[in-house]
């Protein structure tokens, strides 16, 4: 869509003379114009191209304008295209019905060029506002969702930013960078932010590249969920792949970058993963929405991550996650552990630690 006061207009009218006059008038104003002589052709052209405004005749043979309008409003792709009905004055009742169905306005026959221009400009203005809002919402979603699922999420949310709450089965992943607080205490603030941004960028990409959803940053760690808001059967495998990538590829690369111009030995990190039921959706207000995931599975993953400080494994997985993995062979049984705040034990499995970052949890300078 162009940002000028011109756009692509589809003229639908079974009267050839009226159709031609409308098309020529609009073309002289700089619009890109297409035409259709009946309702079926109109729907074909709408679904095969991109249109900013539709001028739609009410009375047509076979498929009339009202039926076309109903199909457009039932189609998630077409429902936001502004429709201006074309009607003779003696068919005003039908125009009222079309407005009730979602049409923007109407243009009486024979049309007045000044009125036509005003109706088209109003329709283009509404279309521009819709596209700007959709771009804003896409940008918001793209910050925590893989690009491959943003379009599907927008379609499910009808282009809006409110997903609503959904209960589903997914896998939750927590990370925490060891010793960063101590590092920050004796490091210049701008360097602290630079290091933190570099670390979070690496770990965020590991989540997104493996099809996860980045829920939030938690100081020097993050919370991610796999299998939400779009459900998938392999959410546990995706989480395991992300954990491996974090520990075996991205953390060593981050530490190499950190040590390139300092004498820092590097950081270690903990990763906790658990699978099970959770609630996924947006919370907040109309002015500020935030995507989140809540439930016992989230709490368990957080407690599992905290337990990595007590064992020689930098990544720990619940038994519920291991049971869902298609290839769990490289996980090592840690044992049944009573996690903080729990009364019954949780069976944990560990991922063998790589040897390219410090075994002691912290950073040396």
Secondary structure, DSSP 4 states (H G I P E B T S, - for coil): --SSS--EEEEE-S-HHHHHHHHHHHHHTT-EEEEESSHHHHHHHHHHS--SEEEEES--SSS-HHHHHHHHHHSTTTTTSEEEEEEEGGGHHHHHHHHHHT--EEEEESPPHHHHHHHHHHHHHHHHHHHHHHHHHHHHHHTTS-HHHHHHHHHHTTTSS----EEEEEEEEEEEETTHHHHHHTS-HHHHHHHHHHHHHHHHHHHHHTT-EEEEEETTEEEEEES-SS--TTHHHHHHHHHHHIIIIIHHHHHHHHHTSS------EEEEEEEEEEEEEEEE-SS-EEEEEESHHHHHHHHHHHHGGGSS-SEEEEHHHHHH-S--TTEEEEEEE--TT-SS-EEEEEEPPPSSS-SSSS---
